[in-house]
Amino acid sequence: MDKLFQDTQEKGYKSGFISIIGRPNVGKSTFLNRVIGQKIAIMSDKPQTTRNKVQGVLTQNDSQMIFIDTPGIHKPKHKLGDFMMKVATNTLKEVDLILFMINATEGYGRGDEFIIEKLQTVKTPVFLVVNKIDAMHPDELLPIIEKYQQLYPFAAVVPISALEGNNVDTLLEQIKEHLPEGPQFYPADQVTDHPERFIISELVREKVLHLTREEIPHSVAVVIDSIKKMDNSDTINVMATIVVERDSQKGIVIGKQGKMLKEVGSRARVDIENLLGSKVFLELWVKVQKDWRNKASQLRDYGFNESEY
Ligand SMILES: Nc1nc2c(ncn2[C@@H]2O[C@H](COP(=O)(O)OP(=O)(O)OP(=O)(O)O)[C@@H](O)[C@H]2O)c(=O)[nH]1
């Protein structure tokens, strides 16, 4: 159970979820392939039954960046249900950082307008990543950046060429600076993950936050330890650990005679069964891991305006 956390006790380890958004063809996949390398895989061919896809995980000595896709935010022309739109916007609120990627060789368009409108409702820091700078004259860059900066207070603006690699390392450094201190969520050799794993952890986390209201901070983490089909049955066994910061919080999450944990489990199980389309046996554990949040994320919880740093 402690496996995923064993390397992350030392201070200063940074980790977090990064959503890459942008119009089609701006170069999101090219960027990810460059960052994560050839091993990256398309993880699910299920059309948007899931809310987020982990697209790639970059593990370094001092950090882990988990890049996720936010379905629903890229395709403003499609008729999106309220639900998908809400899910997409909620995801943007929950990640640690948003990369809004644009194509420097194209002008500002309707798709960008749609995305910027959604960004107005989130407090998560947003980087403007201006891609394809190799395909333009440097003099053309500044007016584009200025145009976007008038529309949104970006936490950073980073011009790159995902294709040729220019400035990609600088972008990664800046991302790292903006991530909170946190655990290594995935094993170091894992570059991708089944989207279900992330969704399941989010479903459990949602129930914890919902049922405990203000008593448990939003940065509670849920780690999925295993998802296995049980022998000789259609039931899927899911083991997950809820990570809190203090013993008192552990008490709250477990509840009197385990009542709270049981309620979290039974509510989460229903959702997970819907997600996976089969019967689920859910085993939950609670673990205290002191102070894995750093100051930045605590400030965020108290409403610090992140566009200012
Ligand atoms: N010149 C140039 N072309 C690039 C760069 N990055 C991506 N491209 C090209 O732009 C096209 C689209 O790139 P993708 O990475 O597929 O874009 P995407 O945003 O993932 O596209 P969707 O999956 O449709 O959202 C491809 O032909 C890439 O080769 C870049 O930095 N410079």
The ligand as an ORCA input file, in Angstrom:
! r2SCAN-3c Opt
* xyz 0 1
  N       5.981     23.960    -37.875
  C       5.499     23.337    -36.800
  N       4.511     22.425    -36.912
  C       4.069     21.816    -35.789
  C       4.585     22.112    -34.507
  N       3.920     21.379    -33.584
  C       3.034     20.635    -34.272
  N       3.103     20.893    -35.601
  C       2.325     20.286    -36.673
  O       0.957     20.658    -36.516
  C       0.104     19.564    -36.891
  C      -0.861     19.231    -35.748
  O      -0.108     18.751    -34.660
  P      -0.760     17.815    -33.528
  O       0.306     17.606    -32.521
  O      -1.399     16.643    -34.139
  O      -1.877     18.797    -32.985
  P      -2.997     18.533    -31.859
  O      -3.207     19.815    -31.180
  O      -2.628     17.363    -31.052
  O      -4.229     18.213    -32.756
  P      -5.646     17.556    -32.314
  O      -5.330     16.172    -31.838
  O      -6.440     17.585    -33.574
  O      -6.206     18.425    -31.252
  C       1.027     18.425    -37.273
  O       1.181     18.418    -38.670
  C       2.343     18.789    -36.596
  O       3.472     18.273    -37.277
  C       5.649     23.093    -34.427
  O       6.181     23.420    -33.378
  N       6.048     23.673    -35.598
*
